[in-house]
Amino acid sequence: MNALNHHSALLDFPTPLGLRLHISSLSTPDFASSYTLASTGLLSGSLSYLYTSLALPSLSSATRSLPLPAFTPSSYRQLLPLRPPDPRWWWEIWHAGKRVDTRDALLYGRLYLPRSTLEALYLRRLSPTSLLKINAVSDARLPNGGSALALLAQDRGKWSAEYMYSTDSALLGVRGLYNFGPDPRTAGGEGTALAPAIEEGAAMVPRTTVARGMENEAGEPVSRCSAGAEVFYGLLNKSGGMSTGIRFTTLPAHTGFPYTMTLTLNPLMGNLSSSYSVRAGELLSLSSRFDFNVYSYESGVAMGMELWKLRDLGGLDGRLSREDEKRLGRAKGTIEVGRRKGLFDQEDAGGGNDVAGCLKARVDQRGNVGLLWEGRIKELVYSCGASIDLRGGKDIVNGVGLELQYSS
C-alpha cells in the first residue's frame, strides 16, 4: 500500500555505497539531461534524458539558486485538505471556433552502462482526473528481454484508484484509496474551496462548511482517515495476492504536532504492520514500525529519525546584524510554512538556503544501523552515509559512500 507508507522515507532510506557523481542540466524549458558516474570497485554510470510538452520557463535548476530541501525533501510530508478536481471545461482552449488544447505528456529514458540496460517512462494526462503511465525495461538478462508496466490512475478527491497490467507473468492488479469524511466535489466539502464562476465576471464565492467531528470551529478539517486495498493476479503463474490498510493523519489546521498512524495487513501471507510517524519539533521527525506474522510469529521493530540543522546566524558577540536578522526571519518563516505545507517548500528559496544540512538515522531489532548526512558545499550538494551492523563483530561497517550532485 504505497499510499499508506509515509514512514518508508524515515525507516527505509538508502545509504550511499562507494563514490557517485550526478550532473544534471535543464537545457531548454522542456528538455533536461542527467549523467551519473559511480565507482564501487567497478566503474559504472548512466545517461538519462527527459522531455515534457509542458514548458517550465520559470523553473530554476541551478544548484546555487535552489535551497537544499529541493534536493533532500522532508521525509515527513503533511497532507493537505482534499480539493475537488478541475472541471473539464477549465482545460479547454478555443481559437477561431475550434478547440486547440492538447494533453500534456512526459518522456523519460535512462541507459545504464556498461550493462546496457534501458529504462523508459511515458506519462500522459488524459483528463483532469486521470493519468496514464507506462514503464518499460529492456535487458538481455531478463525473461523475454524485458518487461513493461501500464498503469491508469484516477483521482476523484474523495477516492482514487489505479489499474495496472504487467507483461511479467501477465500480472493484473487494481488498488484503491477511500477518504472518509465530506466529499470535496460537493458544497460544504473538505476545506474551503472556490466555487467555479459559471458566467464570465461572476463572483468567486467560498463554499461554506459545517462543523464536524474532524473539523475545527472555523470548519477547517484537522484530520483525515483513509482506507485502501490492492489486489493482483498473475495469469501465467496462476497466483495472486492482496493487502489492505488504514491511515489516520492530521492536517495543517491541527493545532498540535503533526502525526500519522498506519496499519496494513496482508491476509494471505499473514503479515501485519503498524507504524507511527510524528514531527516532534520544527526540525525533528520521528518514526517507528512494528511488523508481525501471524503464521510464523516472527516480528520486527524499526525506528528512524530526521533532524534538520540551520546555519548559525549569530555574530561573534552574540548579537545579530540587520542582515542576519533578515536571514533568521526568512528561516523562521520557512519553518512556519513547513508546518502547514511540508517542511521547507522550494518556493521559499531564501529560507531554504539557511538550512545547513539534514541528518537521518535508523535502527532495527537486528542491530542494523543506517546513517546519512545531506548538505551542500557552495554549488555542490553531497550525501555521505554508512551502513553499520552492531552484531557484525569485526566487520561492523558494511559500507560507506559519498554522493555529489551538481545541476545547471
Disulfide bonds with the S-S distance in Angstrom:
none
